[in-house]
Amino acid sequence: MKVGDRVRVNSSVVVYIHPEHRGQPFDMKDEEGEVIGIVNEWKGRPVSANLPILVQFTTKFKVHLKEDELEIIS
């Protein structure tokens, strides 16, 4: 998986930060977005992030996810 890939959430991931459903549970399953970043360093030092893949779904909505929660769309 790399920056620029189109991805789909393939498992049930509940978030409470969706701009249209703020403060309410929102299941991300089957939502599609684009990988805009992969966290592997912070301030020049290598890190092992728990949720390393940053995916943008809309202009106001970005989420960090695990690689096994996503599938690449061709």
C-alpha positions in Angstrom: 0.0 0.0 0.0 1.4 3.4 -0.9 0.3 7.1 -1.0 -2.2 7.7 -3.8 -3.9 4.3 -3.7 -7.7 4.1 -3.6 -8.8 2.0 -0.7 -12.0 0.6 0.8 -12.6 -0.2 4.5 -13.2 -4.0 4.5 -14.1 -4.5 8.2 -16.4 -2.8 10.7 -14.6 0.2 12.2 -16.7 2.5 14.3 -15.6 6.2 14.7 -17.1 9.1 16.6 -15.4 11.9 14.6 -17.3 11.8 11.3 -18.2 15.5 10.5 -21.8 14.6 9.6 -22.3 12.3 12.6 -20.1 14.0 15.3 -20.4 12.4 18.7 -22.4 9.5 17.3 -21.1 6.1 16.3 -20.5 5.8 12.5 -19.4 2.4 10.9 -16.8 3.0 8.3 -17.3 -0.4 6.6 -17.4 -0.1 2.7 -16.3 3.6 2.8 -13.8 4.5 0.0 -11.0 7.0 0.2 -7.4 7.7 -0.8 -4.2 7.0 1.1 -2.6 10.4 1.8 0.1 9.3 4.2 1.9 6.4 5.9 3.3 7.1 9.4 6.7 5.5 9.8 8.7 8.4 11.4 8.0 11.3 13.7 10.4 14.2 14.1 13.0 12.3 12.1 12.9 9.2 14.3 11.4 5.9 13.2 8.2 4.9 15.0 5.9 1.9 14.9 2.4 3.5 14.9 -0.6 1.4 15.9 -2.7 3.0 13.0 -0.1 3.9 10.4 -2.3 4.4 7.2 -3.8 7.9 6.9 -6.8 7.8 4.6 -8.8 10.8 3.3 -12.5 10.2 2.7 -13.8 13.7 2.1 -12.1 17.1 2.3 -13.0 17.4 6.0 -12.6 13.8 7.0 -9.4 11.9 7.5 -8.8 8.7 9.6 -5.8 6.7 10.6 -6.4 3.0 10.1 -4.5 -0.3 10.2 -3.4 -2.0 6.9 -5.5 -5.1 7.6 -8.7 -2.9 7.8 -8.2 -1.7 4.2 -8.3 -3.2 0.7 -6.9 -1.6 -2.4 -9.4 -0.8 -5.1 -8.2 -1.2 -8.7 
